[in-house]
């Protein structure tokens, strides 16, 4: 990336966007409980958000691909994200909360591919992997620091104030975005059509549905479904078992959130560089293998401190997948475009796996016990790793990319 200003802006954008997203996590359930909502009503509201995220994943990616002003679209999504937080603060009624959840899901689906598109435009395909690692570091730091800051606000002021601060954090994110200027984009070229001028987009032969003809993308999507199916229920099951044994898991919940973020912040840049130097498959295999190992360790039903330490493995696998999704999407669309549509499709795959994970994990735990459920999830994770090993081809370009991608539209 040629400009230090753009580099700082992209880091700040990743950091503050992650911090804003933290406000829409567990704090919502606590706030609505405090406001007198029943657990059923809270579950419905959260399910609406989950369903909206699944429905909007692919359309959001297609939108980012086709909108000329990537920076303007990112700014608009951040503003709407802030408004959705303010809605929770001012009008916590059923309809408003539902609308806030839908807006949050839709804008999150836009922000992920939009930041990836800006990153590719700023650094080019050759440096994309390394820069994704840096982005992941700042996102992890944003999550960890944001969670700590919002937790202090919740304990010293109120849970309502959490969402006011969440909305306020949009302002530094917008200021960071302003530091990224069109003149910072790499020189024009033909390396990545999705970054080219809209006239060139209209003239190319590929259409958005072309991504569904890419076999590597299909294989990777199935691997992600299995990964999410194995991953999403692991920590909730382990925490529930710990709570039943000890009666208190408050501190370990915080540790289970913070420890993976610290690990991710430490190793994410190395993962990005390793993927560029050694290929995508070796790094992916290492990240996927960590998942069944984590399931096996959690199946021993460890106490609080060991459980929090085991969650360090989650930081490894989350870092690998977080970097590899946009990177492999960029690899397989490097000649046809529609990077962001591919990212949205892979996001949908992850949402599908996660949605079924908690339900199936809970059913098995009720019938056979928590340890059996965790062993079953570990087996699914092992199946995902095996499929990745035998079926997913290496997507890294055979040599240095011939040209840099042309500038993303401002």
Buried (B, 14 or more C-beta within 10 A) or exposed (E): BBBEEBBEBBBBBBBBBBBBBBBBBEBBBBBBBEBEBEEEBBEBBBEBBBBBBBBBBBBBBBBBBBBEEBBEBBBBBBBBBBBBBBBBBEEBEEEBBBBBBBBBBBBBBBBBBBBBBBBBBBBBBBBBBBBBBBBBBBBBBBBBBBBBBBBEBBEEEBBBBBBBBBBBBBEBBBEBBEBBEEEBBBEBBBBBBBBBBEEBBEEBEBEBEBBEEBEBBBBBBBBBBBBBBBBBBBBBBBBBBBBEEEEEBEEBBBBBBBBBBBBBBBBBBBBBBBBBEEEBBEBBBBBBBBBBBBBBBBBEBBEBEBBBBBBBBBBBBBBBBBBBBBBBBBBBBBEBBBBBBBBBBBBBBBBBBBBBBBEBBBEBBEEEBBBEBBBBBBBBBBBBBBBBBEBBEEBBBEEEBEBBBBBBBB
